[in-house]
Amino acid sequence: MSGKAFIFSAPSGSGKTTIVRHLLESNDLLSFSISATNRSPRPNEINGKDYYFFSEDQFKQLIAEDGLVEFEEVYPGRYYGTLRSEVEKIWGQGKHIVFDVDVVGGIKLKKQLGKNALAVFVRVPSIAQLQSRLTSRGTENNDELSKRLGKAEHELRFEPDFDVTLVNDKLEETLAQAQHLVQDFLAK
């Protein structure tokens, strides 16, 4: 494996997906790594574009065959991971990979990719602001919101395991900082 990689991880609602989308739109040397999962596609999702969708048995087969760079059982019986073939395909195209993954996946990717990867932890200034963002999305009920906030508090403990922290307070400033991080790492 060769090439560089940018790993963006964050608690849900921190804005990492917005940052990743901006970077991909502004730099044609970057390519998004589509994750694999065993969950069912949502109505608007397309296999091979949003995720690579597998059955639980197929996902476990990928694990057994070392077909994943990393994987995690994020929720009981719900797996997410990075296909080894996806990483090889992107680097084979002469591009650099951008990952949008959960915190545990980010740590595992950094361990696998080492110095070729820049691991960026994205967070908001406070849990109160995170709660406000998650509430304003209107996608979770109170029980789901409580679970996400509990998971976020746990994930914040892993911030020191990342190469750099990007505090997403003012979006335009955060996007500019993210671009500088990418440019500086590519220049090394």
C-alpha positions in Angstrom: 0.0 0.0 0.0 1.2 3.5 -0.8 -0.2 7.1 -0.9 -1.5 9.3 1.9 -4.7 9.2 3.9 -6.7 11.6 5.9 -8.8 10.2 8.7 -11.6 12.3 10.0 -13.3 11.0 13.1 -15.7 12.7 15.5 -18.6 12.2 17.8 -21.9 12.3 15.8 -23.0 15.9 15.1 -19.5 17.4 15.2 -19.5 18.3 11.5 -16.9 15.9 10.2 -19.0 14.9 7.2 -19.4 18.6 6.2 -15.7 19.0 6.4 -14.9 15.9 4.4 -17.4 16.9 1.7 -15.8 20.4 1.4 -12.3 18.9 1.1 -13.4 16.5 -1.6 -15.0 19.3 -3.6 -12.0 21.5 -3.3 -9.2 19.1 -4.1 -9.2 16.6 -7.0 -6.2 14.7 -5.6 -8.5 13.4 -2.8 -10.9 10.5 -3.1 -13.5 9.3 -0.6 -13.2 5.9 0.9 -16.7 4.3 0.8 -17.2 2.2 4.0 -18.7 -1.2 4.2 -21.6 -2.2 6.4 -24.0 -5.0 7.1 -27.0 -2.7 7.8 -29.7 -2.4 5.2 -29.6 0.5 2.8 -31.8 3.5 3.6 -34.3 4.4 0.8 -32.0 7.0 -0.8 -28.8 5.1 -0.5 -27.0 3.3 -3.4 -24.6 0.4 -3.0 -21.1 1.4 -4.0 -21.9 5.1 -3.7 -23.0 5.6 -0.1 -21.8 2.3 1.4 -20.9 -1.2 0.3 -23.8 -3.2 1.7 -23.2 -6.8 2.8 -25.2 -9.4 4.7 -23.9 -10.2 8.2 -22.5 -13.5 6.8 -20.8 -11.7 3.9 -19.3 -9.2 6.3 -18.0 -11.9 8.6 -16.5 -13.6 5.6 -14.6 -10.4 4.7 -13.2 -10.4 8.3 -12.1 -14.0 8.0 -10.4 -13.4 4.6 -8.6 -10.3 5.8 -10.6 -8.3 3.3 -10.9 -5.3 5.6 -8.2 -2.8 6.7 -10.3 -2.2 9.8 -13.8 -3.0 11.1 -15.9 -2.4 14.2 -19.1 -3.7 15.6 -20.4 -0.2 16.3 -23.7 -1.4 17.7 -24.6 -5.0 18.6 -24.8 -6.9 15.3 -24.1 -3.8 13.3 -20.7 -3.8 11.6 -18.8 -1.0 9.7 -15.4 -1.2 8.1 -13.0 -0.3 5.4 -12.5 -2.6 2.5 -8.8 -3.4 1.6 -9.8 -3.3 -2.1 -11.2 0.2 -1.7 -7.9 1.5 -0.3 -5.9 -0.2 -3.0 -8.2 1.0 -5.8 -7.9 4.7 -4.7 -4.1 4.6 -4.2 -3.9 2.7 -7.6 -5.6 5.8 -9.2 -2.8 8.0 -7.8 -5.1 9.7 -5.3 -5.0 10.3 -1.6 -7.8 8.8 0.6 -10.2 10.6 2.8 -11.9 8.6 5.5 -15.1 9.7 7.4 -15.2 7.1 10.2 -16.2 6.7 13.8 -13.5 7.3 16.5 -12.6 3.7 17.0 -12.3 3.1 13.3 -10.1 6.2 13.0 -7.7 4.9 15.7 -7.5 1.5 13.9 -6.9 3.1 10.5 -4.1 5.2 12.0 -2.4 2.1 13.4 -2.7 0.3 10.1 -1.6 3.2 7.9 1.0 4.8 10.2 3.0 7.7 8.9 1.0 7.7 5.6 -2.1 8.9 7.5 -3.1 12.1 9.3 -5.7 11.3 11.9 -7.9 14.4 12.6 -10.3 14.4 15.6 -13.2 16.8 15.0 -15.1 18.2 17.9 -17.4 21.0 18.9 -16.4 23.4 21.8 -18.8 21.7 24.3 -21.2 18.9 24.9 -24.0 21.5 25.3 -23.3 22.7 21.7 -23.2 19.1 20.5 -26.6 18.5 22.1 -27.9 21.6 20.4 -26.7 20.5 17.0 -28.1 17.0 17.4 -31.4 18.3 18.6 -31.7 20.7 15.7 -31.1 17.9 13.2 -34.4 16.4 14.3 -33.3 12.9 13.3 -33.3 11.2 16.8 -35.9 10.7 19.5 -35.0 11.5 23.1 -33.7 8.0 23.8 -31.5 8.0 20.7 -30.3 11.5 21.5 -29.3 10.4 25.0 -27.4 7.4 23.6 -25.5 9.6 21.1 -24.5 12.0 23.7 -23.3 9.2 26.0 -21.3 7.8 23.2 -19.9 11.2 22.4 -18.7 11.7 25.9 -17.0 8.4 25.7 -15.4 9.1 22.3 -14.0 12.5 23.5 -11.7 10.5 25.7 -9.9 9.2 22.6 -9.0 12.7 21.3 -5.3 12.4 22.5 -4.9 9.3 20.2 -5.2 11.5 17.1 -2.5 13.5 15.4 -4.5 16.8 15.5 -7.7 18.2 16.9 -9.9 20.4 14.8 -12.5 22.4 16.9 -15.5 23.0 14.7 -16.8 26.3 16.2 -17.1 28.6 13.2 -17.6 26.5 10.1 -15.8 28.8 7.5 -12.7 28.9 9.8 -12.9 25.2 10.4 -13.0 24.4 6.7 -10.0 26.7 6.0 -8.1 25.0 8.8 -8.9 21.6 7.4 -7.6 22.6 3.9 -4.4 23.8 5.5 -3.9 20.5 7.3 -4.4 18.6 4.1 -2.0 20.9 2.1 0.7 20.7 4.8 0.5 16.9 5.1 0.6 16.4 1.3 3.7 18.7 1.1 5.6 16.4 3.5 
